[in-house]
Amino acid sequence: MSVTGPGAHASVGAGAVPRVIALTALTADEPQVLGNKGAGIVRMLGLGIPVPPAFALPIDECRRYRAAGGELEDETWDEVLRALAQIEQETGRRLGDPEAPLLVSVRSGAAVSMPGMMDTVLNLGINDAVEAGLAALSGDTDFARSTHARFCHGFGQIVLGADVDEPGPASTADELRALVLEDTGREVPTGPLEQLRAAIHAVFESWTSRRAKAYRRHWGISDDGGTAVIVQSMVFGNLGGDSGTGVYFTRNPLSGDPEPYGEWLPGGQGEDVVSGVHDCLPLSALATSHPDAHAELLRLGVLLERENGDVQDIEYTIEQGRLFLLQTRSAKRSPIAALRIAGDLVAEGLIDHARAVARVDVDQIATMLAPRLADGAAAGAQILAQGVAACPGVAAGRVVLDSQAACDDPGATVLVRPTTSPEDVSGMIAAAAIVTHHGGATSHAAVVSRALGRPSVVGIGDQPNDAWVGRDVTVDGSAGTIYAGILPTVRVEPGEVPGLSELLSWAAAIAPVNVVERAEGALDLDGAGIDAESASGMEDLAAAMRGATAVTGSVVVTEAGARAVIAAGIPTVVPPAGQREGTLLRLAQAAIVAAQDAAG
Amino acid sequence: MSAPSRLQALQLIAFGRHTSAAALAQATDWPEAQATDLLAELAGEGLLDESGRITDAGRAAVTGLLTAERAQTDLAALGALYERFQRTNDKLKHVVTAWQLREGEGDELIPNDHSDPDYDDEVRERLARLDASFGPVLDEMIELVPRWDVHRHRFDTALAQIDGGDDRYIASPLLDSYHTVWFELHEELMQVQAIDRLAEETHA
C-alpha cells in the first residue's frame, strides 16, 4: 500500500521516505518507519476504529535532525505545516484560532518502545487568546483555565525539563509559567507554532538522553536509529452539545462478569471522568441518549478484545455526535476478576490454556492464599511487642538475633535486629519473619521484607529482647504484632477461589513436572546455598541438579529457579510448605517460556 | 571504568552477593580476568574463604583500608554531598515503598498487586526522575572516592533492566536492584565518614 501524505509523496517502498506522513487507514503499518505508536494508530484505523486525525515525522527525520546538528530542516518544517493544514481542514479548527481552536498532542515513538524518550505533551496550541476562546465555546472558564495551566506544566516538565508541582484546581497558566521560568530560566512559548516546533525538537533530542543511551548500551541496541514524532489532534467532549466522554471496560473489572461496564459523562472532558469531580452516569445511560454511538462502541470493544485477546479498558469521547476512541489497553482487574476472565476467554476460544496460565500473576495468587491468624487465635495470646506493620502475612519461628543464626536454620527462625544493614540480607532471606527495633514503614528492613514476601514488624522500640532468644514467637505482619508461642493459622483453600482449581489443572497439564507432597531422596536446593538470581545462578543450579530425579527448596518458587528446573528436565518437584499452587504455576510458566524460546 | 579496587571488591563481597568472579565482573564492569585474579589474590591472603565469602581477616582488612581511605578523603566535601544524598534518600524510600504498597480504601496501605499499569508506570517514572536528579551528586562523590564509579555502573544497569521490563530491579534484595545499590552506597557513605547506622536511625 502506498503512503499518502499531505501533498504528493513517493511511497515508502519506492525508497524515499516522505518527511511527514499523514496517518490513515491506507498508510503502511511499518513500525520501523512510523515508530510503534504511529504504527499502532494506523492499525487501529485499519480495523475501522475512529481515532483523532494525526500525522507522523518518521524515524528517518530523527537521523536527519541529528545530521543537521540538532536542527529541523526548512523542508521538513514546511511539510509539518502542510500536514497540519490538512488536519485543520478535517477538523474544521485551526491551531491558535480562538474562534475554533485546534489543540494537538505531541508524542515520541521509536520502532521498539524505549525509555528516556519524551513523554506526551497535551493541549499544545493553547495561549491566553485560545484559553478565552475555549472558555466561550465550552461555557466553562474553569476548564479553559485548567487546560492552559496543565499545558504549561506539561510543556515545562517534559520539553523544558522543569521540576514543578502539579497544578491545583485553581492554578493559572501565569502561575505555572512563572514556576517554570524560575526553575529552568526558560519561558513556555505562547506562539502555537513555536510550541509545536519546540516539542518536535524535544522528541528528537530525547533520543540522545542519558537514560536512553544507557538503556541502548546495556541492551546492545544501536544509537543509529531514532524516534518518530506523532502529532495528533485532541478531541473535546465539552465543546458544543451532543458531546461527552467516558470509559468503557469490555468486561466488569471487579467481578469479571462478561458485561459491558463503564461510565458516561455528558458534556465532560477527559480529566473530568478520571478526577471523579463530576458524577458520571453508567454506560447504559449512553445507550438511552446515543443508541447508535453506544452500539458502535460495544461493537468496537468486542473487535478490540478479539484482536488483543484480553479485556480492554477504552477511553472514548463523543465530539458533536462523532465517536472517537482515544486509548485502548488491557484492563486492570481484581484477582477474582482475573481468574474469572481467564476462564471465560478460554471458554470463548479467544486464548488457549497456555496464554491463560502465562498471564496470571503468581504473587497475586500467593497473596490470596497466604496464611492468616485463625479466628480467635490471638485472643488470650501474650503480646510481646507491637510495632509498625511492614509486610503483611503471618509466620512463626524461633527468635534469633543475628543473620548467621537465621542462615543456619532456613525458614525456621524469626530474625530480630536493631536495624538492618546490607550484610543482614542473607539472614532476612533465610528467616520466616523479620522484626526490627528501629525504623518505619519505608525503612530498609521494611522494603526488603516486602520484596521477599516475609511478614515483618519494624520499629518495636528500644525494649530488651535478650529474654526472647530461642523462644517461639508468631509475627503478624498485617497487624504489627508479635505474640509469644506458635499460634494457629488458616489459609484459603484453592477450591474456595472460583476458577483457581481449573487454572491449576491447566498448569499441571502444561508443566512437564510432577509436583508432589514428598519424594524419596529429593535434593534440597536451599542446602546448596545457591543464589538463583545471581549472574551464575542458573549454571550453579544446573550443576547442583545434575543427576537428581527430584528437587525441593524455596528456590523452585522463584522465576529463575523454575526456569532452571525446567531446563534441567527434573521430573519431580516437592514444593516448599504451603506453596504448591505458586510452584505449579511458576513451573508451568517456565515451561511456556522455554517452549516459546525453542520456537524462536 | 577504573582498575579493580581491592577495597571495593571486599565491600561488595561483604554485602553478600558477589562472591564469584563472573558476578563481580558483571556488577562492576571490570574485565572478568582481572576480577578472577583479584579474587584469587584476596583468597590467597586469607581474606576470603573457600566459598568466596569474606573472612574475619577480610573484615579487618576492610577496616584498615577504610581508615587509610578516610585519611585521604576530603570529608568536609563528602559531608556536604551526604546531606544531599539524605534528601534524595527520603524520596527514594518513598518511591520504593510506593512500588510495594499503595493506598487502599481509606488511608490503609495495602500491597501493590501491580494490576494498575498507570500507577506502576508513574512509580517507575518517579524513580527515573530521581536517578536523573541524583546523577550529578553521584558524579561529585565519585570524584572524591573514585572506586565508587562501580555504583554508577550498577545504577545504570538496574535502570536499564527496569526499563527493559524487569521490575525486580526496583527493589529485590536478591539482585543489584536500584534499592540494593542505593542501600549499599548509603552504608559505604556512613562507613567512610565513620557514622553509626544505629545512632543515625535512632536519631531519625
Interface residues (C-beta under 8 A of the other chain):
Chain A: M114 P115 G116 D119 D163 R210 R211 A214 Y215 R217 H218 W219 R329 S330 K332 R333 S334 P335 A338 D361 D363 Q364 T367 P392 P418 T419 S421 P422 E423 V425 S426 M428 I429 H438 G439 A441 T442 S443 H444 A446 V447 V448 R450 A451 L452 D462 G529 D531 A532 E533 S534 A535 S536
Chain B: A14 F15 G16 R17 H18 S20 A22 A23 Q26 A27 S51 K93 H94 V96 T97 Q100 L101 L109 P111 D113 H114 S115 D116 P117 E125 A128 R129 D131 A132 S133 G135 D156 T157 L159 A160 Q161 D163 G164 R168 A171 S172 P173 L174 L175 S177 H179 T180 F183 E184 E187 R197 L198 E201 T202
